[in-house]
């Protein structure tokens, strides 16, 4: 399938308008970042918005990534794929595209957090990430502001990544990223 990817590092209403319907559909309002928070990620140079367009120009997928400078890593904060595009490699491409950018920018690894409750949907998500080469950490993190627990997964981008493979350490950086965006 001919998918065109692009990365946005400067806020643009048109780009957000293309991503917002997928974001709104995939993530319930409670606990997710608002458009203002996503804009703050871009405005503070803390991350990027990534878009995938199908051949007709319609948004097929979106992702929001963030910088974890203490780890030399990129965080995939949100990723969503249009329902009609699932199972066609678009999600894989939406992970591999920012991964390539992270590697080119000298990042050592990619980190993602997923819901840790043992539900069929969460187990499918974990299988998706591990099929892409991510490794699960055992630590389960509980945020004060959302009810569900989370687990970190990571993928080294270089042989010398030397990331702390302990979930608690990864969550210190993830939480610092979230705090910076939410408090701004």
Beta strands, then each sheet from edge to edge (+ up, - down):
strand 1: 4-8
strand 2: 47-53
strand 3: 59-68
strand 4: 73-81
strand 5: 109-115
strand 6: 135-142
strand 7: 149-156
sheet 1: 1+ 2- 3+ 4- 5- 7+ 6-
end
